[in-house]
Amino acid sequence: MRLFQANHDSYGFEFSRREKELLFEVLLLYPLIPAAHHRLSRNPGPRDEENQNLLDESLAAHREETRERVRTLLNHPRCFQPQGEGYAWLASRGEMEWLLQVLNDIRVGSWLALGSPRLPPPANQPFTPESLAHRRAMDIAGGFEMIFIAALDGEPPAPAA
């Protein structure tokens, strides 16, 4: 994957077929942070239940809206245009920031599903298919986050090959 265009509000990325597949694969996991993870207080008071319900409703609506945006990104033919042997994706700064939020949910949700482990994991920690899937999602989401953050921070586009 390489950044080929960057200015104050427009970013262009070139993806190989496999990079696009990995991005789409990980985006399909959204959302991964459990809804119950978002609590107003660890020690709720008498009025906190009503406020927690409002938070839960708001988060559910936000998640559904975000899920729909993810589906649009994955299925809209103009989002990832075939280019050479790969694909080009043009995004605004707002789209990049939104995508970073989605990827962060997947990365943090995977980390929570793994029990919020310290890194590196203990040598005697057994791997299961589920834990490997979460580690993979966490790593892939984190890798894309690093590239997109570098682009937003003004890393110059890579020269054409």
DSSP file (Angstrom, degrees, kcal/mol; ACC not computed):
  #  RESIDUE AA STRUCTURE BP1 BP2  ACC     N-H-->O    O-->H-N    N-H-->O    O-->H-N    TCO  KAPPA ALPHA  PHI   PSI    X-CA   Y-CA   Z-CA
    1    1 A M              0   0    0      0, 0.0     2,-0.4     0, 0.0    14,-0.2   0.000 360.0 360.0 360.0 137.6    0.0    0.0    0.0
    2    2 A R  E     -A   14   0A   0     12,-2.1    12,-2.9   156,-0.0     2,-0.6  -1.000 360.0-124.8-143.4 147.0    1.3    3.4   -0.8
    3    3 A L  E     +A   13   0A   0     -2,-0.4   155,-2.2    10,-0.2    10,-0.3  -0.770  31.0 169.7 -82.8 122.8    0.1    7.0   -0.5
    4    4 A F  E     +     0   0A   0      8,-2.8     2,-0.3    -2,-0.6     9,-0.2   0.525  63.4  32.1-113.7  -8.8    0.3    8.6   -3.9
    5    5 A Q  E     +A   12   0A   0      7,-1.4     7,-2.4   151,-0.1     2,-0.3  -0.986  59.9 164.0-148.5 136.2   -1.5   11.9   -3.2
    6    6 A A  E     +A   11   0A   0     -2,-0.3     2,-0.2     5,-0.2     5,-0.2  -0.916   8.6 142.1-154.8 127.8   -1.8   14.1   -0.2
    7    7 A N  E >   -A   10   0A   0      3,-1.8     3,-0.6    -2,-0.3   147,-0.1  -0.794  69.3 -64.4-143.8-167.6   -2.9   17.6    0.4
    8    8 A H  T 3  S+     0   0    0     -2,-0.2     3,-0.1     1,-0.2    85,-0.0   0.749 128.9   5.4 -60.0 -25.7   -4.8   19.4    3.1
    9    9 A D  T 3  S+     0   0    0      1,-0.1    84,-0.4    83,-0.1     2,-0.4   0.176 116.3  72.4-144.6  22.9   -8.1   17.5    2.5
   10   10 A S  E <   +A    7   0A   0     -3,-0.6    -3,-1.8    82,-0.2     2,-0.4  -0.977  48.3 179.4-146.0 129.4   -7.5   14.8   -0.1
   11   11 A Y  E     -AB   6  91A   0     80,-2.8    80,-2.9    -2,-0.4     2,-0.4  -0.988   8.3-163.0-131.9 136.8   -5.6   11.5    0.1
   12   12 A G  E     -AB   5  90A   0     -7,-2.4    -8,-2.8    -2,-0.4    -7,-1.4  -0.983   8.7-174.1-123.3 129.5   -5.0    8.9   -2.5
   13   13 A F  E     -AB   3  89A   0     76,-2.6    76,-2.5    -2,-0.4     2,-0.5  -0.939  15.2-148.3-123.0 144.0   -3.8    5.3   -1.7
   14   14 A E  E     -AB   2  88A   0    -12,-2.9   -12,-2.1    -2,-0.4     2,-0.4  -0.957  20.0-169.3-110.6 125.9   -2.9    2.5   -4.0
   15   15 A F  E     - B   0  87A   0     72,-3.3    72,-2.6    -2,-0.5    68,-0.2  -0.889  18.6-131.8-114.1 142.3   -3.6   -1.0   -2.6
   16   16 A S     >  -     0   0    0     -2,-0.4     4,-2.2    70,-0.2     5,-0.2  -0.413  39.4-101.9 -75.0 168.3   -2.5   -4.4   -4.0
   17   17 A R  H  > S+     0   0    0     68,-0.5     4,-2.2     1,-0.2     5,-0.1   0.923 124.4  48.3 -58.2 -44.5   -5.3   -6.9   -4.3
   18   18 A R  H  > S+     0   0    0      2,-0.2     4,-2.5     1,-0.2    -1,-0.2   0.884 109.0  52.4 -66.8 -39.3   -4.2   -8.6   -1.1
   19   19 A E  H  > S+     0   0    0      2,-0.2     4,-2.4     1,-0.2    -1,-0.2   0.914 110.2  48.7 -63.2 -41.8   -4.0   -5.3    0.9
   20   20 A K  H  X S+     0   0    0     -4,-2.2     4,-2.8     2,-0.2     5,-0.2   0.928 110.7  51.3 -62.4 -44.4   -7.5   -4.5   -0.2
   21   21 A E  H  X S+     0   0    0     -4,-2.2     4,-2.7     1,-0.2    -2,-0.2   0.911 110.6  48.6 -59.0 -43.4   -8.7   -8.0    0.9
   22   22 A L  H  X S+     0   0    0     -4,-2.5     4,-2.2     2,-0.2     5,-0.2   0.914 111.8  48.6 -64.5 -42.9   -7.1   -7.6    4.3
   23   23 A L  H  X S+     0   0    0     -4,-2.4     4,-2.4     2,-0.2    -2,-0.2   0.947 114.7  45.1 -61.6 -47.7   -8.6   -4.2    4.9
   24   24 A F  H  X S+     0   0    0     -4,-2.8     4,-1.8     1,-0.2    -2,-0.2   0.905 111.0  54.3 -63.4 -41.4  -12.0   -5.4    3.9
   25   25 A E  H  < S+     0   0    0     -4,-2.7     4,-0.3    -5,-0.2    -1,-0.2   0.917 112.7  42.1 -58.4 -45.2  -11.7   -8.5    6.0
   26   26 A V  H >< S+     0   0    0     -4,-2.2     3,-1.4     1,-0.2     4,-0.3   0.867 110.2  56.6 -74.3 -35.1  -10.8   -6.6    9.1
   27   27 A L  H >< S+     0   0    0     -4,-2.4     3,-1.6     1,-0.3    -1,-0.2   0.820  96.2  65.4 -65.7 -29.1  -13.5   -3.9    8.5
   28   28 A L  T 3< S+     0   0    0     -4,-1.8    -1,-0.3     1,-0.3    -2,-0.2   0.671  91.1  66.3 -65.9 -14.7  -16.2   -6.6    8.4
   29   29 A L  T <  S+     0   0    0     -3,-1.4    -1,-0.3    -4,-0.3    -2,-0.2   0.639  80.7 154.0 -80.0 -14.9  -15.4   -7.3   12.0
   30   30 A Y    <   +     0   0    0     -3,-1.6     2,-0.1    -4,-0.3    73,-0.0  -0.342  48.9  37.6 -63.3 138.3  -16.8   -3.9   13.1
   31   31 A P        +     0   0    0      0, 0.0    -1,-0.1     0, 0.0    75,-0.1   0.626  62.4 148.8 -92.0 149.7  -17.9   -3.4   15.9
   32   32 A L        +     0   0    0      2,-0.1    74,-0.1    -2,-0.1    -2,-0.1   0.638  45.8  93.2-114.0 -22.5  -15.7   -5.3   18.3
   33   33 A I  S    S-     0   0    0      1,-0.1    76,-0.1    79,-0.0     5,-0.1  -0.632  85.8-116.8 -72.4 122.0  -15.7   -3.3   21.4
   34   34 A P    >   -     0   0    0      0, 0.0     3,-1.9     0, 0.0     4,-0.4  -0.289  12.3-128.2 -60.5 141.5  -18.6   -4.7   23.5
   35   35 A A  G >  S+     0   0    0      1,-0.3     3,-1.4     2,-0.2    24,-0.1   0.865 109.1  61.6 -57.9 -36.3  -21.5   -2.3   24.1
   36   36 A A  G 3  S+     0   0    0      1,-0.3    -1,-0.3     3,-0.0    20,-0.0   0.634  87.2  75.0 -67.0 -12.6  -21.2   -3.1   27.8
   37   37 A H  G <  S+     0   0    0     -3,-1.9     2,-1.0     1,-0.1    -1,-0.3   0.789  79.6  78.2 -69.6 -26.7  -17.7   -1.8   27.9
   38   38 A H    <   +     0   0    0     -3,-1.4     2,-0.4    -4,-0.4    -1,-0.1  -0.731  64.4 165.5 -89.7 100.5  -19.0    1.8   27.7
   39   39 A R        -     0   0    0     -2,-1.0     3,-0.1     1,-0.1    -3,-0.0  -0.921  38.6-147.3-118.5 140.8  -20.1    2.7   31.2
   40   40 A L  S    S+     0   0    0     -2,-0.4     2,-0.3     1,-0.3    -1,-0.1   0.865  86.8   0.3 -69.4 -36.4  -20.8    6.1   32.7
   41   41 A S        -     0   0    0      1,-0.1    -1,-0.3     7,-0.1    11,-0.0  -0.997  53.1-139.4-153.8 147.6  -19.6    5.1   36.1
   42   42 A R  S    S+     0   0    0     -2,-0.3    -1,-0.1     1,-0.3    -2,-0.0   0.763 109.5  40.3 -77.0 -24.8  -18.1    2.0   37.8
   43   43 A N  S    S-     0   0    0     -3,-0.1    -1,-0.3     0, 0.0     0, 0.0  -0.752  91.2-154.8-122.7  81.2  -20.3    2.8   40.8
   44   44 A P        -     0   0    0      0, 0.0    -2,-0.0     0, 0.0    -5,-0.0  -0.265   3.5-149.3 -65.2 141.0  -23.6    3.9   39.4
   45   45 A G    >>  -     0   0    0      1,-0.0     4,-0.6     0, 0.0     3,-0.5  -0.307  38.7 -83.0 -94.1-176.1  -25.9    6.1   41.5
   46   46 A P  T 34 S+     0   0    0      0, 0.0     3,-0.3     0, 0.0     4,-0.3   0.831 129.2  38.8 -62.7 -33.8  -29.7    6.2   41.5
   47   47 A R  T 3> S+     0   0    0      1,-0.2     4,-1.5     2,-0.1     3,-0.3   0.578  96.8  81.9 -92.0 -10.3  -29.9    8.5   38.4
   48   48 A D  H <> S+     0   0    0     -3,-0.5     4,-2.9     1,-0.2     5,-0.2   0.784  80.0  65.0 -68.6 -26.6  -27.1    6.9   36.5
   49   49 A E  H  X S+     0   0    0     -4,-0.6     4,-2.2    -3,-0.3    -1,-0.2   0.922 103.6  46.5 -62.8 -43.3  -29.3    4.0   35.2
   50   50 A E  H  > S+     0   0    0     -3,-0.3     4,-1.8    -4,-0.3    -1,-0.2   0.926 115.0  46.6 -63.9 -44.2  -31.4    6.4   33.1
   51   51 A N  H  X S+     0   0    0     -4,-1.5     4,-2.3     1,-0.2    -2,-0.2   0.870 110.2  53.6 -66.1 -36.4  -28.3    8.2   31.8
   52   52 A Q  H  X S+     0   0    0     -4,-2.9     4,-2.9     2,-0.2    -1,-0.2   0.894 106.5  52.8 -64.1 -39.3  -26.6    4.8   31.0
   53   53 A N  H  X S+     0   0    0     -4,-2.2     4,-2.4     2,-0.2    -2,-0.2   0.903 108.8  49.6 -62.3 -40.7  -29.7    3.8   29.0
   54   54 A L  H  X S+     0   0    0     -4,-1.8     4,-2.4     2,-0.2    -2,-0.2   0.912 111.7  48.7 -63.2 -42.3  -29.4    7.1   27.0
   55   55 A L  H  X S+     0   0    0     -4,-2.3     4,-2.9     2,-0.2     5,-0.2   0.932 111.0  50.4 -62.0 -45.7  -25.7    6.4   26.4
   56   56 A D  H  X S+     0   0    0     -4,-2.9     4,-2.3     1,-0.2    -2,-0.2   0.907 111.8  47.6 -59.6 -43.6  -26.5    2.8   25.3
   57   57 A E  H  X S+     0   0    0     -4,-2.4     4,-2.1     2,-0.2    -1,-0.2   0.913 113.1  48.2 -64.5 -43.1  -29.2    4.0   22.9
   58   58 A S  H  X S+     0   0    0     -4,-2.4     4,-2.4     1,-0.2    -2,-0.2   0.917 112.6  48.2 -64.1 -44.1  -26.9    6.7   21.4
   59   59 A L  H  X S+     0   0    0     -4,-2.9     4,-2.7     2,-0.2    -1,-0.2   0.884 109.8  52.7 -63.9 -39.2  -24.1    4.2   21.0
   60   60 A A  H  X S+     0   0    0     -4,-2.3     4,-2.1    -5,-0.2    -1,-0.2   0.915 111.2  46.5 -63.4 -42.3  -26.4    1.6   19.3
   61   61 A A  H  X S+     0   0    0     -4,-2.1     4,-2.3     2,-0.2    -2,-0.2   0.913 113.2  49.2 -65.4 -42.4  -27.5    4.3   16.8
   62   62 A H  H  X S+     0   0    0     -4,-2.4     4,-2.6     1,-0.2    -2,-0.2   0.912 110.7  50.4 -63.3 -42.8  -24.0    5.4   16.2
   63   63 A R  H  X S+     0   0    0     -4,-2.7     4,-3.0     2,-0.2    -1,-0.2   0.907 110.4  49.1 -63.0 -41.6  -22.8    1.8   15.6
   64   64 A E  H  X S+     0   0    0     -4,-2.1     4,-2.1     2,-0.2    -1,-0.2   0.912 112.1  48.5 -66.1 -40.8  -25.6    1.1   13.2
   65   65 A E  H  X S+     0   0    0     -4,-2.3     4,-1.9     2,-0.2    -2,-0.2   0.913 114.1  46.7 -62.7 -42.6  -24.8    4.3   11.2
   66   66 A T  H  X S+     0   0    0     -4,-2.6     4,-2.5     2,-0.2    -2,-0.2   0.899 109.1  54.1 -67.6 -40.9  -21.1    3.3   11.2
   67   67 A R  H  X S+     0   0    0     -4,-3.0     4,-2.4     1,-0.2    -1,-0.2   0.901 108.6  50.0 -58.2 -40.9  -21.9   -0.2   10.1
   68   68 A E  H  X S+     0   0    0     -4,-2.1     4,-2.3     2,-0.2    -1,-0.2   0.896 109.8  50.2 -66.2 -40.3  -23.9    1.2    7.2
   69   69 A R  H  X S+     0   0    0     -4,-1.9     4,-2.5     2,-0.2    -2,-0.2   0.882 109.8  51.2 -64.7 -37.7  -20.9    3.4    6.2
   70   70 A V  H  X S+     0   0    0     -4,-2.5     4,-2.4     2,-0.2    -2,-0.2   0.940 109.4  50.3 -63.2 -46.6  -18.6    0.4    6.4
   71   71 A R  H  X S+     0   0    0     -4,-2.4     4,-2.0     1,-0.2     5,-0.2   0.904 110.7  50.1 -58.2 -41.4  -21.0   -1.5    4.1
   72   72 A T  H  X S+     0   0    0     -4,-2.3     4,-2.6     1,-0.2    -1,-0.2   0.932 110.2  49.6 -62.6 -45.7  -21.0    1.4    1.7
   73   73 A L  H  < S+     0   0    0     -4,-2.5    -2,-0.2     1,-0.2    -1,-0.2   0.898 115.3  44.3 -59.2 -41.1  -17.2    1.6    1.7
   74   74 A L  H  < S+     0   0    0     -4,-2.4    -1,-0.2     1,-0.2    -2,-0.2   0.793 124.7  31.2 -75.5 -28.0  -17.0   -2.1    1.0
   75   75 A N  H  < S+     0   0    0     -4,-2.0    -2,-0.2    -5,-0.2    -3,-0.2   0.614  86.9 102.5-111.0 -14.4  -19.6   -2.3   -1.7
   76   76 A H    >X  -     0   0    0     -4,-2.6     3,-1.5    -5,-0.2     4,-0.7  -0.598  62.7-144.8 -77.5 124.8  -19.7    1.0   -3.5
   77   77 A P  T 34 S+     0   0    0      0, 0.0    -1,-0.2     0, 0.0     3,-0.1   0.731  95.9  56.1 -63.6 -21.5  -17.9    0.5   -6.9
   78   78 A R  T 34 S+     0   0    0      1,-0.2     3,-0.4     3,-0.1    -5,-0.1   0.651  92.1  72.5 -84.0 -13.7  -16.4    4.1   -6.8
   79   79 A C  T <4 S+     0   0    0     -3,-1.5     2,-0.6     1,-0.3    11,-0.4   0.934 108.7  25.0 -69.5 -46.3  -14.7    3.6   -3.4
   80   80 A F  S  < S-     0   0    0     -4,-0.7    -1,-0.3     9,-0.1     9,-0.2  -0.865  82.0-164.2-122.8  95.9  -11.9    1.3   -4.6
   81   81 A Q  E     -C   88   0A   0      7,-2.2     7,-2.9    -2,-0.6    -3,-0.1  -0.617  26.5-110.8 -82.6 131.8  -11.3    1.8   -8.3
   82   82 A P  E     +C   87   0A   0      0, 0.0     2,-0.3     0, 0.0     5,-0.3  -0.401  42.1 175.1 -58.6 134.8   -9.3   -0.8  -10.2
   83   83 A Q  E >   -C   86   0A   0      3,-2.5     3,-2.5   -68,-0.2     2,-0.2  -0.896  56.1 -48.6-147.8 112.2   -5.9    0.7  -11.2
   84   84 A G  T 3  S-     0   0    0     -2,-0.3    -1,-0.0     1,-0.3     0, 0.0  -0.440 122.3 -23.2  60.8-127.1   -3.3   -1.4  -12.9
   85   85 A E  T 3  S+     0   0    0     -2,-0.2   -68,-0.5    -3,-0.1    -1,-0.3   0.350 137.8  35.8 -95.7   5.8   -3.0   -4.6  -10.8
   86   86 A G  E <  S- C   0  83A   0     -3,-2.5    -3,-2.5   -70,-0.2     2,-0.3  -0.296  86.0 -89.7-130.7-145.9   -4.4   -3.0   -7.7
   87   87 A Y  E     -BC  15  82A   0    -72,-2.6   -72,-3.3    -5,-0.3     2,-0.4  -0.977  19.4-142.6-141.0 149.2   -6.9   -0.5   -6.5
   88   88 A A  E     -BC  14  81A   0     -7,-2.9    -7,-2.2    -2,-0.3     2,-0.4  -0.931  12.5-169.0-113.5 139.7   -7.0    3.2   -5.8
   89   89 A W  E     -B   13   0A   0    -76,-2.5   -76,-2.6    -2,-0.4     2,-0.5  -0.989   3.2-164.0-129.0 122.5   -8.9    4.8   -3.0
   90   90 A L  E     +B   12   0A   0     -2,-0.4     2,-0.3   -11,-0.4   -78,-0.2  -0.907  18.0 174.6-105.4 132.2   -9.4    8.6   -2.7
   91   91 A A  E     -B   11   0A   0    -80,-2.9   -80,-2.8    -2,-0.5     2,-0.1  -0.976  27.1-129.2-139.6 149.5  -10.5    9.9    0.7
   92   92 A S     >  -     0   0    0     -2,-0.3     4,-2.2   -82,-0.2   -82,-0.2  -0.434  38.9-103.6 -84.4 169.1  -11.1   13.2    2.4
   93   93 A R  H  > S+     0   0    0    -84,-0.4     4,-2.6     1,-0.2     5,-0.2   0.908 123.7  52.9 -59.5 -42.3   -9.6   14.0    5.8
   94   94 A G  H  > S+     0   0    0      1,-0.2     4,-2.3     2,-0.2    -1,-0.2   0.897 108.5  49.1 -62.0 -41.1  -13.0   13.4    7.4
   95   95 A E  H  > S+     0   0    0      2,-0.2     4,-2.6     1,-0.2    -1,-0.2   0.887 111.2  50.5 -65.0 -38.7  -13.3    9.9    5.7
   96   96 A M  H  X S+     0   0    0     -4,-2.2     4,-2.2     2,-0.2    -2,-0.2   0.926 110.9  48.1 -64.7 -44.1   -9.7    9.1    6.9
   97   97 A E  H  X S+     0   0    0     -4,-2.6     4,-1.6     2,-0.2    -2,-0.2   0.892 112.3  49.6 -64.8 -39.0  -10.5   10.1   10.5
   98   98 A W  H  X S+     0   0    0     -4,-2.3     4,-2.0     2,-0.2    -2,-0.2   0.935 110.4  50.0 -62.9 -46.3  -13.8    8.1   10.4
   99   99 A L  H  X S+     0   0    0     -4,-2.6     4,-2.8     1,-0.2     5,-0.2   0.869 106.8  55.5 -62.8 -36.0  -11.9    5.1    9.1
  100  100 A L  H  X S+     0   0    0     -4,-2.2     4,-2.4     1,-0.2    -1,-0.2   0.887 106.1  51.6 -62.5 -38.0   -9.3    5.5   11.9
  101  101 A Q  H  X S+     0   0    0     -4,-1.6     4,-2.0     2,-0.2    -2,-0.2   0.908 111.3  47.4 -64.2 -41.3  -12.2    5.3   14.5
  102  102 A V  H  X S+     0   0    0     -4,-2.0     4,-1.9     2,-0.2    -2,-0.2   0.945 113.6  46.9 -64.4 -48.9  -13.5    2.1   12.9
  103  103 A L  H  X S+     0   0    0     -4,-2.8     4,-2.7     1,-0.2    -2,-0.2   0.875 110.7  53.1 -62.0 -37.4  -10.0    0.5   12.8
  104  104 A N  H  X S+     0   0    0     -4,-2.4     4,-3.0     2,-0.2     5,-0.4   0.893 106.1  53.0 -66.4 -38.7   -9.4    1.6   16.4
  105  105 A D  H  X S+     0   0    0     -4,-2.0     4,-2.6     1,-0.2    -1,-0.2   0.916 112.2  45.8 -59.5 -42.7  -12.6   -0.1   17.5
  106  106 A I  H  X S+     0   0    0     -4,-1.9     4,-2.1     2,-0.2    -2,-0.2   0.915 115.1  46.4 -67.7 -43.4  -11.5   -3.3   15.8
  107  107 A R  H  X S+     0   0    0     -4,-2.7     4,-2.0     2,-0.2    -2,-0.2   0.952 118.7  39.9 -64.8 -50.1   -8.0   -3.1   17.3
  108  108 A V  H  X S+     0   0    0     -4,-3.0     4,-2.7     1,-0.2    -2,-0.2   0.890 114.0  54.2 -69.0 -39.1   -9.1   -2.3   20.8
  109  109 A G  H  X S+     0   0    0     -4,-2.6     4,-2.3    -5,-0.4    -1,-0.2   0.887 109.4  48.4 -61.2 -38.8  -12.0   -4.7   20.7
  110  110 A S  H  X S+     0   0    0     -4,-2.1     4,-1.5     2,-0.2    -1,-0.2   0.912 110.7  50.9 -65.3 -42.4   -9.6   -7.5   19.7
  111  111 A W  H  <>S+     0   0    0     -4,-2.0     5,-2.5     1,-0.2    -2,-0.2   0.910 111.3  47.9 -61.9 -42.6   -7.3   -6.5   22.5
  112  112 A L  H ><5S+     0   0    0     -4,-2.7     3,-1.9     1,-0.2    -1,-0.2   0.908 108.5  54.4 -64.3 -41.2  -10.3   -6.6   25.0
  113  113 A A  H 3<5S+     0   0    0     -4,-2.3    -1,-0.2     1,-0.3    -2,-0.2   0.796 105.0  55.1 -62.8 -27.4  -11.4  -10.0   23.6
  114  114 A L  T 3<5S-     0   0    0     -4,-1.5    -1,-0.3    -3,-0.1    -2,-0.2   0.435 128.6 -99.2 -83.8   0.8   -7.9  -11.3   24.3
  115  115 A G  T < 5 -     0   0    0     -3,-1.9    -3,-0.2     1,-0.1    -2,-0.2   0.727  60.3 -76.7  89.0  23.2   -8.2  -10.2   27.9
  116  116 A S  S   <S-     0   0    0     -5,-2.5    -4,-0.1    -6,-0.2    -1,-0.1   0.934  71.8-160.8  52.6  54.8   -6.3   -6.9   27.6
  117  117 A P        -     0   0    0      0, 0.0     2,-0.2     0, 0.0    -1,-0.1  -0.225  15.2-118.6 -70.4 153.7   -2.9   -8.7   27.5
  118  118 A R        -     0   0    0      2,-0.1    -2,-0.0     1,-0.0     0, 0.0  -0.568  47.8 -84.7 -80.4 154.3    0.4   -7.1   28.2
  119  119 A L  S    S+     0   0    0     -2,-0.2    -1,-0.0     2,-0.1     0, 0.0  -0.895 109.1  34.5-110.4 142.6    2.9   -7.2   25.4
  120  120 A P  S    S-     0   0    0      0, 0.0    -2,-0.1     0, 0.0     3,-0.1   0.667  96.4-124.7 -72.8 158.1    4.8   -9.3   24.6
  121  121 A P        -     0   0    0      0, 0.0    -2,-0.1     0, 0.0     4,-0.0  -0.322  36.3 -87.6 -66.7 152.0    2.5  -12.2   25.6
  122  122 A P    >   -     0   0    0      0, 0.0     3,-1.7     0, 0.0     0, 0.0  -0.288  34.6-122.9 -57.3 144.8    3.9  -14.7   28.1
  123  123 A A  T 3  S+     0   0    0      1,-0.3     0, 0.0    -3,-0.1     0, 0.0   0.782 110.3  52.4 -62.3 -28.2    5.8  -17.6   26.4
  124  124 A N  T 3  S+     0   0    0      2,-0.1    -1,-0.3     0, 0.0     0, 0.0   0.342  77.6 121.3 -93.1   8.5    3.5  -20.2   28.0
  125  125 A Q    <   -     0   0    0     -3,-1.7     2,-0.1     1,-0.1     0, 0.0  -0.594  62.6-130.2 -74.5 122.5    0.3  -18.6   26.8
  126  126 A P        -     0   0    0      0, 0.0     2,-0.4     0, 0.0    -2,-0.1  -0.433  14.1-136.1 -74.0 145.9   -1.7  -21.1   24.7
  127  127 A F        -     0   0    0     -2,-0.1     3,-0.0     4,-0.1     0, 0.0  -0.852  20.5-173.6-100.9 137.5   -3.0  -20.0   21.3
  128  128 A T     >  -     0   0    0     -2,-0.4     4,-2.7     1,-0.1     5,-0.2  -0.813  41.2-105.5-118.6 163.9   -6.5  -20.9   20.2
  129  129 A P  H  > S+     0   0    0      0, 0.0     4,-2.0     0, 0.0     5,-0.1   0.895 123.3  49.3 -55.9 -38.5   -8.1  -20.3   16.8
  130  130 A E  H  > S+     0   0    0      2,-0.2     4,-2.2     1,-0.2     5,-0.2   0.924 111.3  47.1 -68.0 -43.7  -10.1  -17.5   18.4
  131  131 A S  H  > S+     0   0    0      1,-0.2     4,-2.5     2,-0.2    -1,-0.2   0.890 111.9  51.0 -67.1 -36.7   -7.1  -15.8   20.0
  132  132 A L  H  X S+     0   0    0     -4,-2.7     4,-2.5     2,-0.2    -1,-0.2   0.903 108.9  51.6 -64.8 -39.4   -5.1  -16.1   16.8
  133  133 A A  H  X S+     0   0    0     -4,-2.0     4,-2.4    -5,-0.2    -2,-0.2   0.903 112.1  46.3 -63.2 -40.8   -8.0  -14.4   14.9
  134  134 A H  H  X S+     0   0    0     -4,-2.2     4,-2.5     2,-0.2    -2,-0.2   0.899 112.3  49.8 -69.3 -39.9   -8.1  -11.6   17.4
  135  135 A R  H  X S+     0   0    0     -4,-2.5     4,-2.3     2,-0.2    -2,-0.2   0.909 112.1  48.9 -63.3 -40.8   -4.3  -11.1   17.3
  136  136 A R  H  X S+     0   0    0     -4,-2.5     4,-2.8     2,-0.2     5,-0.2   0.937 112.5  46.8 -64.0 -47.5   -4.4  -11.0   13.5
  137  137 A A  H  X S+     0   0    0     -4,-2.4     4,-2.7     1,-0.2     5,-0.3   0.907 112.1  51.4 -61.6 -41.4   -7.3   -8.5   13.5
  138  138 A M  H  X S+     0   0    0     -4,-2.5     4,-2.0     1,-0.2    -1,-0.2   0.914 113.5  44.2 -62.3 -43.6   -5.5   -6.4   16.1
  139  139 A D  H  X S+     0   0    0     -4,-2.3     4,-2.3     2,-0.2    -2,-0.2   0.910 114.9  47.1 -69.3 -43.1   -2.2   -6.4   14.1
  140  140 A I  H  X S+     0   0    0     -4,-2.8     4,-2.3     2,-0.2     5,-0.2   0.943 114.0  47.0 -66.0 -46.8   -3.9   -5.7   10.7
  141  141 A A  H  X S+     0   0    0     -4,-2.7     4,-2.4    -5,-0.2    -1,-0.2   0.920 113.3  49.8 -60.5 -43.1   -6.0   -2.9   12.0
  142  142 A G  H  X S+     0   0    0     -4,-2.0     4,-2.2    -5,-0.3    -1,-0.2   0.879 108.5  52.9 -63.1 -38.8   -3.0   -1.4   13.8
  143  143 A G  H  X S+     0   0    0     -4,-2.3     4,-1.7     2,-0.2    -1,-0.2   0.924 111.2  45.1 -63.5 -45.0   -0.9   -1.6   10.6
  144  144 A F  H  X S+     0   0    0     -4,-2.3     4,-2.6     1,-0.2     5,-0.2   0.896 110.5  55.5 -65.5 -38.9   -3.5    0.3    8.6
  145  145 A E  H  X S+     0   0    0     -4,-2.4     4,-2.8    -5,-0.2     5,-0.3   0.927 105.7  51.7 -58.0 -44.9   -3.9    2.8   11.4
  146  146 A M  H  X S+     0   0    0     -4,-2.2     4,-2.1     1,-0.2    -1,-0.2   0.910 111.7  46.5 -59.9 -43.0   -0.2    3.6   11.3
  147  147 A I  H  X S+     0   0    0     -4,-1.7     4,-1.9     2,-0.2    -1,-0.2   0.926 114.7  46.0 -66.3 -45.0   -0.2    4.2    7.6
  148  148 A F  H  X S+     0   0    0     -4,-2.6     4,-2.2     2,-0.2    -2,-0.2   0.880 112.3  50.6 -68.4 -37.6   -3.3    6.4    7.7
  149  149 A I  H  X S+     0   0    0     -4,-2.8     4,-2.2    -5,-0.2    -1,-0.2   0.911 108.2  52.9 -65.6 -41.5   -2.0    8.4   10.6
  150  150 A A  H  <>S+     0   0    0     -4,-2.1     5,-2.6    -5,-0.3    -2,-0.2   0.907 109.3  49.9 -59.5 -40.5    1.3    9.0    8.8
  151  151 A A  H ><5S+     0   0    0     -4,-1.9     3,-1.4     1,-0.2    -2,-0.2   0.923 111.2  47.8 -64.2 -43.8   -0.7   10.3    5.8
  152  152 A L  H 3<5S+     0   0    0     -4,-2.2    -1,-0.2     1,-0.3    -2,-0.2   0.813 107.1  57.8 -66.2 -29.8   -2.7   12.7    8.0
  153  153 A D  T 3<5S-     0   0    0     -4,-2.2    -1,-0.3    -5,-0.2    -2,-0.2   0.449 126.7 -98.9 -81.5   0.6    0.5   13.8    9.7
  154  154 A G  T < 5 +     0   0    0     -3,-1.4    -3,-0.2     1,-0.2    -2,-0.1   0.677  58.3 168.3  96.2  17.1    1.9   14.9    6.3
  155  155 A E      < -     0   0    0     -5,-2.6    -1,-0.2    -6,-0.2     3,-0.1  -0.488  43.6-111.7 -61.4 130.1    4.1   12.0    5.3
  156  156 A P        -     0   0    0      0, 0.0  -153,-0.2     0, 0.0    -1,-0.1  -0.285  34.8 -95.9 -66.2 149.6    4.9   12.7    1.7
  157  157 A P        -     0   0    0      0, 0.0  -153,-0.2     0, 0.0     3,-0.1  -0.279  44.4-102.6 -60.7 149.8    3.5   10.3   -0.9
  158  158 A A        -     0   0    0   -155,-2.2     3,-0.1     1,-0.1  -156,-0.0  -0.475  42.0-102.2 -71.7 144.3    5.8    7.6   -2.1
  159  159 A P        -     0   0    0      0, 0.0    -1,-0.1     0, 0.0     2,-0.0  -0.322  46.2 -91.5 -64.7 151.5    7.4    8.1   -5.5
  160  160 A A              0   0    0      1,-0.1  -156,-0.0  -156,-0.1     0, 0.0  -0.361 360.0 360.0 -63.3 141.4    5.9    6.2   -8.4
  161  161 A A              0   0    0     -3,-0.1    -1,-0.1    -2,-0.0    -3,-0.0   0.460 360.0 360.0 -82.0 360.0    7.5    2.9   -9.0
